[in-house]
Amino acid sequence: MKVGMYYKNSDVRVEEIPVPKISDDEILVKVMASGICGSDVMEWYRIKKAPIVLGHEIAGDIVEVGKNVKKYKVGDRVFVSHHIPCNTCRYCLSGNHTVCDTLHTTNFDPGGFSQMLRVPALNVDRGVFLLPDEMSYDEGAFVEPLACVVRGQRAANLKPGQTVLILGSGISGLLHLKLAIALGAGKVITTDINENRLKAAKRFGAYDAIPAGENIPKRLKKLNDGRLADLVIVCTGALSVFKQALKCVDRAGTVLFFAPTDPGVDLPIPVNDFWRNGITLLPSYGNSPRDAKDAIELIRSKRVIVDDMVTDRLKLEEIAKGFKLVSEGKNSIKVIILPNS
């Protein structure tokens, strides 16, 4: 079968490897759509494991089922989670599934940028979700990124009517925008350095979209009756943006760090000011099965529309172009690879 083998952002090759063999407790999935995530082009993180087949935002068809698998059958349309929690450790039992050791060591084989993938038994048990009939494969490829956004906003305790500032209007920022609106946020304001992304944010319902070079706190107060934001969501890894976030949050507000910085970067915090003003700083990584279920329902019910975010649908043979589009971040919003087209 064909796969997209990652060596570095500028070197992703189409190669041939054998179709994975499944055991009695596993399933084989034919990948119909696989989204390129911003983390896929986080080269400092990915290159350590290269060469590797990446891709974790997938939807497809079950084409083979192990004899012990009873929950699924050949022909089922599914979304499959790559990382899944054990659901039994102290972290899972306290609701912190994304720090579970099992979640950090599980994956499917080989990766979503392949024509077929083997789903291990543990993933079959708690990481496979049937796609509703009304959901397309493209929409299924959004389940994982939206589930991460669902988890982040739940952790941040977003309330109806709150003012939300999203720093970075790439795919994660735009998903946060759409979900915040769906959950009843008041003014949802975004920023970015890219004019096309700012236009997309306005098109998707942003109250305003501010060029990153402006004085964001000053503009925010002008838009928000003299107040800063109740919730600031950081969706880009630049340290300057993390620092900016700390200046944009209102008293009793929350800063949600949804993106990581480069490794080894420290963020200076005005501890006394934040202590006095009751500011919460909160990171969010990954998602749990509950979040995936919620994401599927949000997409199915059209509360969060995602298919209008797809700018590029490419064959596997064009995967190098896809990685170039995402890593450059200019005109694309969501790039989806179609391994079996």
N, C-alpha and C positions, 0 to 999 in steps of 0.2 A: 504494500500500500504506500501511498505518497504521504509525506509529512513535510511541514515547514521547520527545518532545523535551524535553531538560533545559535549564531556564533558571536554576534554583536549587533547593535542596532542597524549598522550599515551592511551587514552580512547575514542574511537569512536565506537559506538555500532549500530548494525542493529536493528531497532525497527519498529513496525507497528503503523501507524496512519491512520486516515480516508483520503480518496481521497478528496481534496478540492472541494467545491461547487462553481460554477462560477455564476456571475450575468449576466444580459443581455448585459453588455458592456465589458465582459471579455472573455478570452479564456483559455482552458486547454491544456497543452502541455505534451506529453509523452517524457521524457528525454532519449535521445539515447546516448549521450556522455556528460561528465561533467569533466572538467579538475580541478586538485587540484592546486591552486595558492599558491605561496610563502606566500601571506598574510593569507591564510587559516591556516598556521601553526605558525603565529605570535601570540604565546600563550598569551602574556601580553595583547594583543588587543582583542582576541577572547573569552578568558575565562570569561570576565566580563558579557557576554550575554549567557553563557552556562547554561543549555543544549540548543543547537540550531542546526538546519540543515543548514550547510554552502553550498557553491558551487555557483559560479556566472559565470562560463565559460561554457555555455551550448549550445547544439544544439539538436533539436528533432522534433517531428511531432505534429501538431495540431490535437487533437482528439475530441474536443468539442468547439463550437463557440456560444457565446451569440447572441440572436436574433437581437441585434442592431449593431453587428459587420459586416461591409460590405467589409472591405479591405482583409480579410483572410477567408479561408475555411478549412474544415476538410481535412486532407491529406497534407496540405502545410508543407514543410520542412523549419524550421526557426532557426535563432539565436535570442535570447531574451536578451536585456540589463536589468540588475537588477536595476541599478541607472539611472534615466533619469532626465533631466533638465526641468524647466518650459518653457523655451524659451521666457519669457516675462519680467523677472526681469532685473534690471540694470546690473547685472553681465552677464547674458546670452546675453543681447543686445550688450555688449561690447566684446563678444567672450570668456568670462571667465565662461563657463558653469559648470566647475567642482567645483566652489565655491557656486553654486546656492543652496539655502536652500532646494528646492524640490529634487534636486539630492541626497542630503544627508539624505533624509527621505523616499525615495522610495525603493521598493524591490519587488521581486516576492515571492510567497508563496508555499511551505515553504522555499525551497532552492534547488540548483541544484543537491545535493546528495539525490535525491528522484526519485521515478518512475514517478510521475506526479507533475506538478506545475501549480498553478493558476497565470495567468498574469493579474494584475489589469488594469483598464480602461486606466489610464494615460500611463502605459507602452505599452498597445496595441496601443495607439494613436501614440507614437513616439519612442518606444523601441523594436519593432518587425521587423525583417528583413528577407526576403525570401532568402534561400540559393540557389545559382545557381545549376543547375542540375549536373554540373561537380565537385561540392564540396562535399566531404564526411562529415559525422557527426564529425569525428575526426578533420578535418580541421575547421569545424564550431565552435568547442570548442576553437579554437585559435583566434577567432575574437576579443573577449574582451581583452585578453592580448596584442595582436598586436595593437589594437586600442589605448591602453594606450601608447604604444611605438610610434605610429604615432603622437599622440598629443605632446609627449615630444620632439621629433625631430623637429616637426614643430615649437614649441615654441622656441627651441634653434637655429632655422634658419640655419640648416645644409646646407652647400653649396657643390656642386661638387668639388672634389679635396682636401677638407679639411682632415687633419689628426684627427682621432677620437681615443680616449683612453677610453676603457670600463673597469671599475674596478668591477670585479665580473662577472663570466661566467656561472651563473645559467640560468634558462629559460629566465628571463628578459634581462640579458646581451646578451644572444645568439640571441634573437629577435632583440635587438638593433643592433647587429653585422649584421644580415641579412638585416635589413632595411637600415642601413647606406650604405652597399654595393649596394643595389638596387637603392639608391638615388644618387649614383655616388661619394661617399666619396673616398678619395685617400687611404691612409694607415689606416686600421682599426686594432687596436691593443687591445688585451684583457689581463686581469690578473685573477688569481684565486689561491686559496690555494690547489685546488683539481686537481690532474694530469689528471683524466678522463675528467673533464670539459675543461681543457686546450687542450687536444687532440680533443675534440668535436669542440672547437672554431677554431682550425686549419682546421679541416675537413670541417667546414662551411665557410671557406674563410678568416679567420683572417690573416693579414699580418704577425703577430707574436703573440704568446701567452706566457706571462711572468709569472713565478711563483711569487706569492705575496711576498715571502720573499726577493726577490731581491731589489736592489736600482732602483725603477721604473723610477724616473726622469732621472737618468744617462743612463739607458738602452733605454729609450724613445728618448733621444737626439742622441744616437748612431744610432738608427734606422731611425731617422727623420732629418738627415742632420744638427744636432746641435740644433734643435728646439724642444720645447715642443708641446703639442697637442692644436689644435684649439678648439676642443670640448672634454671635459672630462665628462663621464657619470658614475655616482655612482649607482651601482646596488646591493649594499650590505649595511647592516645597521651598520656595525662596525664603531665606531667613528674614529679609526685609519685610516680607508680608506677615510673617509670624509676629514681628515687632509691631507692625502696623495694627494687627488685630488687637493687641493689648491697649491700643489707644482709641479703639472704636467701640468698646463694650461699656454699656451703661452700668450704673450701680445695681447690684443684685443680679447682674447678667452673667452669661456663660460664654466662654470661648471654646469652641469645639475644634480640636486639631484633627482634621480628617486626613490630611496629607502628612507624610514624614519629611524631615529635612534630609540633607546629605548626612552620611555617618560622621559622628564626632562633633556635630554642631551643638552648642549650648545656647539656650535662650535666657537672656537676663530678665528677671521678673521683678516688678516693683512691689515687693511683698507687702510692705506697710500699707501702701495705697489699696492694694487688693484686699488685704485683711480688713481695713476700715470700711471698704465699700462692698464687701460680701461677694467678690468676684469668684466664679468657679472656672477652673481650667480643666478641660476634659479631653483626653484622646479617645479615638475610636478606630478600631481595626477589625476588618472582616465581618462575618455574619454567622448566625446560627440557623438551624433548621426552622425555628419559629420565624425568623426574619425572611427566609426564603418563601415560606408559605404566605406570609403577609405580602411580599412583593408580587407573587403570582396573582393574588386576588386583586391587588391594586392595578395591575396591568390588565387582567381579565375584565374587570369592571370599568375600565377606561378612566378610572380616577386619576391615574398617571399614564398619560399617552407617551409612548416611547418610540413608535415607528417613525415619527416625523423627525427624529434625531439622527437617523441613518443617512449619512452623506455619501458613503462609498460601500459598494458590495462587490467584492473581488474574488476571483477564483484562487485556489491554492497556488497556482502557478504565478500569481501576482502578489504573493505575500510580501516580498521585498518592498514593493511599492506601498503596501499597506503600512509596514513599519516606518517607512520614510514619511508618510503622511502624518502618522501619529506622533513620531518623534519631533517633527518640525512644528506641528501644532498650528498651522496657518489657516487653512480653509476647511479642513475636515472637522466633524464633530464626533461621529461614531463610524468606525470602519469595521465592517463585518466580513470575515472570510467564509467562503462557501466551499468546503473541502471536497464535496462530491458533485460539484457542478461542472 
